Amino acid sequence: HSYANPRNIFEFANHILHLENPSQKASQSQNYYHEIQGKELSDDFLLNCTSIPEPPPQPLRPQSPTLLQPNKMPGYKALKEKVTKSVYLLHSIAHMELNAIDLAWDTMLRFHYERMPFEYYREMISIAADESRHFDMLCNRLRDSGAYYGIIPAHDGLWTCALKTSDSLLARLAVIQLVQEARALDSWKRLVSKFYGADDRLSAQLIDSICREEIPHVRIGLKWFVYLCNRDGLDPIRTFHGIVHERVGMMPAPFNKEARMEAGMSEDWYMPCAYQK
């Protein structure tokens, strides 16, 4: 079955969500991104989909890693006989990237009824491709460190955010791109220094470059969040604060204000939702 025709964007998203093999998910997401580059596509191409599949409640996953509830997830000390501190961290980041690939495709498919312009899909596909590339690079780094994705358990909390935002594209963009991805920017320097602390310079450099590439993802989320608010006559910042209070609660400081600003997110977006740890 060829998914080369971009009219099949929803079928393709459904196909990715039903793939069990993470490396196939990653490689096919990147291939699709490259296939649509430079193609002249009209915004009404989405109307040509006759039947749009229903996304699965959760994406298919390989048999390993074992998925645990976040509060049941063993810390590094419990696993240090099995893996190094560096491998423990790399594995948890790889797991987040795999979830991010599925989240991007789920978001495109689940909210098809919003009739977003094609530019939105192009940019969401670019996010899926970036997360796929990050997942591949992290798996390579795990292999170079004598490990692999699935060597230890991973927690299933990330997909909970998807389930909690399955009713609204505004909420999905707010919680995933503007809260979760922005949190990755906040933990950027702290994470890099953990790898230097574990005497793993190559991983530190890899994580540094991955975190830098999250800036455009926040920018894309912000752009389409504002687009939806403007389209529906809502005040973007007040709407964001409402979603955060309702679905996330408060957000812990400190914030990476420079990286957030580079993504177009000024302090009036997040400081009213902040608390000091």
C-alpha positions as CSV (number, residue, x, y, z in Angstrom):
1,H,0.0,0.0,0.0
2,S,1.6,3.3,-1.0
3,Y,0.9,6.4,1.1
4,A,2.7,8.7,-1.3
5,N,-0.4,10.5,-2.2
6,P,-0.8,13.3,0.3
7,R,-4.6,13.1,-0.1
8,N,-4.1,10.0,2.1
9,I,-2.8,12.1,5.0
10,F,-5.4,10.7,7.5
11,E,-5.0,7.1,6.3
12,F,-1.3,7.5,6.7
13,A,-1.7,8.9,10.2
14,N,-3.9,5.9,11.1
15,H,-1.3,3.6,9.5
16,I,1.5,5.1,11.7
17,L,-0.6,4.8,14.9
18,H,-1.2,1.1,14.1
19,L,2.5,0.3,13.6
20,E,4.0,-1.6,16.5
21,N,7.6,-1.3,15.4
22,P,9.1,2.1,16.7
23,S,11.9,2.3,14.1
24,Q,9.3,1.7,11.2
25,K,7.2,4.5,12.8
26,A,10.2,6.8,12.7
27,S,11.5,6.0,9.3
28,Q,8.0,6.1,7.6
29,S,7.2,9.4,9.2
30,Q,10.4,10.9,7.9
31,N,9.8,9.5,4.4
32,Y,6.3,11.0,4.3
33,Y,7.7,14.4,5.3
34,H,10.2,14.2,2.4
35,E,7.5,13.0,0.0
36,I,5.4,16.1,0.5
37,Q,8.2,18.6,0.2
38,G,7.9,20.9,-2.8
39,K,4.5,19.4,-3.7
40,E,1.9,22.0,-4.8
41,L,-1.1,21.1,-2.7
42,S,-4.3,23.1,-2.5
43,D,-5.8,23.7,0.9
44,D,-9.0,21.9,-0.2
45,F,-7.2,18.5,-0.6
46,L,-8.6,17.4,2.7
47,L,-12.1,17.6,1.4
48,N,-11.2,14.8,-1.0
49,C,-11.0,12.2,1.7
50,T,-14.2,10.1,1.4
51,S,-13.9,8.2,4.7
52,I,-11.6,9.2,7.6
53,P,-10.6,6.5,10.0
54,E,-11.2,6.8,13.7
55,P,-7.8,6.9,15.5
56,P,-7.1,4.1,18.0
57,P,-7.5,5.0,21.7
58,Q,-3.8,4.4,22.0
59,P,-1.1,3.7,19.4
60,L,0.3,0.2,19.1
61,R,3.5,-0.4,21.1
62,P,6.2,-3.1,21.0
63,Q,6.3,-5.7,23.7
64,S,9.2,-4.0,25.3
65,P,9.6,-1.6,27.1
66,T,7.1,-2.7,29.7
67,L,4.8,0.3,30.3
68,L,4.1,1.3,33.9
69,Q,2.0,3.9,35.7
70,P,4.3,7.0,36.4
71,N,4.1,6.3,40.2
72,K,5.2,2.7,39.7
73,M,8.2,3.6,37.5
74,P,11.5,2.6,39.2
75,G,14.1,5.4,39.7
76,Y,17.6,5.1,38.5
77,K,18.9,3.7,41.8
78,A,16.6,0.7,41.5
79,L,18.0,-0.1,38.0
80,K,21.6,0.9,38.4
81,E,22.7,-2.8,38.3
82,K,21.3,-2.9,34.8
83,V,22.0,0.5,33.2
84,T,24.2,3.5,33.7
85,K,22.7,6.9,34.7
86,S,23.3,8.1,31.1
87,V,21.4,5.1,29.6
88,Y,18.5,5.6,32.1
89,L,18.1,9.3,31.0
90,L,18.6,8.5,27.3
91,H,15.9,5.8,27.5
92,S,13.4,8.0,29.1
93,I,13.9,10.8,26.5
94,A,13.7,8.2,23.6
95,H,10.4,7.1,25.1
96,M,9.1,10.7,25.1
97,E,10.2,11.2,21.5
98,L,8.3,8.0,20.4
99,N,5.2,9.3,22.1
100,A,5.7,12.7,20.4
101,I,5.7,11.0,17.0
102,D,2.4,9.3,17.7
103,L,1.0,12.5,19.3
104,A,1.7,14.5,16.2
105,W,-0.1,12.0,13.9
106,D,-3.0,11.5,16.4
107,T,-3.5,15.3,16.5
108,M,-3.7,15.5,12.7
109,L,-6.2,12.6,12.5
110,R,-8.3,13.1,15.6
111,F,-9.2,16.7,14.9
112,H,-9.7,16.4,11.1
113,Y,-13.1,18.1,11.5
114,E,-11.4,21.4,12.3
115,R,-10.7,21.7,8.6
116,M,-7.3,23.3,9.2
117,P,-5.4,24.8,6.3
118,F,-2.8,22.6,4.6
119,E,0.1,24.6,6.0
120,Y,-0.9,23.4,9.4
121,Y,-0.6,19.7,8.3
122,R,2.7,20.4,6.6
123,E,4.1,21.9,9.9
124,M,2.6,19.1,12.0
125,I,4.2,16.5,9.7
126,S,7.5,18.4,10.1
127,I,7.2,18.0,13.9
128,A,6.5,14.2,13.5
129,A,9.6,14.0,11.2
130,D,11.8,15.9,13.8
131,E,10.6,13.7,16.7
132,S,11.3,10.6,14.5
133,R,14.8,11.8,13.8
134,H,15.4,12.5,17.5
135,F,14.1,9.0,18.3
136,D,16.5,7.4,15.8
137,M,19.5,9.4,17.1
138,L,18.7,8.5,20.7
139,C,18.4,4.8,19.8
140,N,21.8,5.0,18.0
141,R,23.3,6.6,21.1
142,L,21.7,3.9,23.3
143,R,23.3,1.2,21.0
144,D,26.7,2.9,21.2
145,S,26.3,2.8,25.0
146,G,25.7,-1.0,24.9
147,A,21.9,-0.6,25.4
148,Y,18.7,-0.4,23.4
149,Y,15.2,1.0,23.5
150,G,13.2,-1.4,25.7
151,I,16.0,-2.4,28.0
152,I,14.2,-1.0,31.0
153,P,10.5,-0.1,31.7
154,A,9.0,3.3,30.6
155,H,6.1,5.1,32.1
156,D,2.8,5.6,30.4
157,G,2.0,9.1,31.7
158,L,2.7,10.8,28.3
159,W,-0.3,9.2,26.5
160,T,-2.5,10.2,29.4
161,C,-2.1,13.8,28.3
162,A,-3.3,12.8,24.8
163,L,-6.4,11.1,26.3
164,K,-7.1,14.1,28.4
165,T,-7.1,16.4,25.4
166,S,-8.9,14.2,22.9
167,D,-12.0,16.5,22.9
168,S,-10.4,19.7,21.6
169,L,-7.6,20.8,19.3
170,L,-7.2,24.0,21.2
171,A,-6.6,22.0,24.4
172,R,-4.3,19.5,22.6
173,L,-2.1,22.3,21.2
174,A,-2.1,24.1,24.6
175,V,-1.2,21.1,26.7
176,I,1.2,19.3,24.3
177,Q,3.0,22.1,22.5
178,L,2.6,25.1,24.8
179,V,3.0,23.3,28.2
180,Q,4.8,20.0,27.6
181,E,7.2,21.0,24.8
182,A,7.8,24.3,26.5
183,R,8.7,22.4,29.7
184,A,11.4,20.6,27.6
185,L,12.9,24.0,26.9
186,D,12.9,24.8,30.7
187,S,14.7,21.6,31.5
188,W,17.2,21.9,28.6
189,K,20.3,23.2,30.5
190,R,19.6,21.0,33.5
191,L,19.4,17.9,31.4
192,V,22.5,18.7,29.5
193,S,24.4,19.2,32.7
194,K,23.2,15.8,34.0
195,F,25.0,14.1,31.1
196,Y,28.1,16.1,31.6
197,G,27.8,15.1,35.3
198,A,27.7,11.5,34.2
199,D,30.8,12.1,32.1
200,D,29.0,11.6,28.8
201,R,29.9,14.5,26.6
202,L,28.5,12.9,23.4
203,S,25.0,12.4,24.9
204,A,25.2,16.0,26.4
205,Q,25.8,17.4,22.9
206,L,23.0,15.3,21.4
207,I,20.5,16.4,24.0
208,D,21.6,20.0,23.5
209,S,20.8,19.8,19.8
210,I,17.5,18.0,20.3
211,C,16.3,20.6,22.9
212,R,17.2,23.4,20.5
213,E,15.0,21.8,17.8
214,E,12.0,21.9,20.2
215,I,11.9,25.7,19.9
216,P,10.2,25.6,16.5
217,H,7.7,23.0,17.8
218,V,6.5,25.5,20.5
219,R,6.4,28.2,17.8
220,I,4.2,26.1,15.5
221,G,1.9,25.2,18.4
222,L,1.6,28.8,19.3
223,K,0.9,29.9,15.8
224,W,-2.0,27.5,15.3
225,F,-3.4,28.0,18.8
226,V,-3.6,31.7,18.0
227,Y,-5.1,30.9,14.6
228,L,-7.9,28.9,16.2
229,C,-8.6,31.5,18.8
230,N,-8.8,34.3,16.2
231,R,-11.0,32.1,13.9
232,D,-13.4,31.4,16.8
233,G,-13.3,34.9,18.3
234,L,-11.4,34.0,21.5
235,D,-8.7,35.9,23.3
236,P,-5.6,33.7,22.9
237,I,-3.8,34.4,26.2
238,R,-6.9,34.2,28.4
239,T,-8.0,31.1,26.6
240,F,-4.6,29.5,27.2
241,H,-4.7,30.4,30.9
242,G,-8.2,28.9,31.2
243,I,-7.1,25.6,29.6
244,V,-4.0,25.4,31.8
245,H,-6.0,26.0,35.0
246,E,-8.6,23.5,34.0
247,R,-6.4,20.7,32.6
248,V,-2.9,21.2,34.0
249,G,-3.0,23.2,37.2
250,M,-0.1,25.6,37.9
251,M,3.3,25.3,36.1
252,P,6.5,25.1,38.2
253,A,9.2,27.8,37.7
254,P,12.0,28.3,36.7
255,F,11.3,29.0,33.0
256,N,13.8,29.2,30.1
257,K,12.5,32.7,29.2
258,E,15.0,33.2,26.4
259,A,14.1,30.0,24.6
260,R,10.4,30.6,25.2
261,M,10.7,34.1,23.8
262,E,12.5,32.7,20.7
263,A,9.5,30.5,20.2
264,G,7.3,33.7,20.4
265,M,6.0,33.0,23.9
266,S,6.3,36.1,26.0
267,E,6.0,36.0,29.8
268,D,2.3,37.1,29.8
269,W,1.5,33.6,28.4
270,Y,2.9,31.6,31.3
271,M,3.9,33.8,34.3
272,P,0.2,34.0,35.5
273,C,0.1,30.2,35.7
274,A,3.5,29.9,37.5
275,Y,4.4,28.8,41.0
276,Q,7.8,28.6,42.7
277,K,8.8,25.1,43.6
